[in-house]
Amino acid sequence: MIALIPNVRAFAISLCGDREHADDLVQETLLKAWSHLESFQAGTNLRAWLFTILRNHYFSECRQRHHWGEDPDGQKLNALSVPAGQDSYLDLQDFRRALNLVPVEQREALILVGAAGFSYEEAAAIARCAVGTIKSRVNRARSRLAELLNLKGPGTFGPGVATEAIHAKCVEFSPAGSRRSLDL
């Protein structure tokens, strides 16, 4: 069987036209041949038997691929996958613990502006302080949260919608990786 591998590979390349795919076909052919060695009849043409296995496997793949559809960059497959839910839950728990470590005035300002959606002016009126004070508190709260959560850049926190929202409300990072506060 080993002596026939170059011939089987050449046949695979001629069928599919792709060396990497051909190598996969050869590997699958050899696995199938080895696992069904008892069905090979001694005295018959081993090369023809291997070529038949390869050909049948290749056309089976073609039929299956017809039903799958093309997805060369994996975008369709990625859109169908769902990240594990426990990671988002754990990230949210980490965020809640970190938020409780932020000083009360800063936490209040961040919640008013970031979570409740109030403008800086509205938040300043609610907290009975100057608009600049609210902006400063929100900025310091975001910086402190980023430090506590060890956020180094986008995607650090987790794949869930909730964690992306948390990250967006806390801190935004420039492409170079430097931290800058958001103006919501």
Secondary structure, 3 states (H helix, E strand, C coil): CHHHHHHHHHHHHHHHCCHHHHHHHHHHHHHHHHHCHHHCCCCCCHHHHHHHHHHHHHHHHHHHHHHHCCCCCCHHHHHHCCCCHHHHHHHHHHHHHHHHHCCHHHHHHHHHHHHCCCCHHHHHHHHCCCHHHHHHHHHHHHHHHHHHHCCCCCCCCCCCHHHHHHHHHHCEECCCCCEECCCC
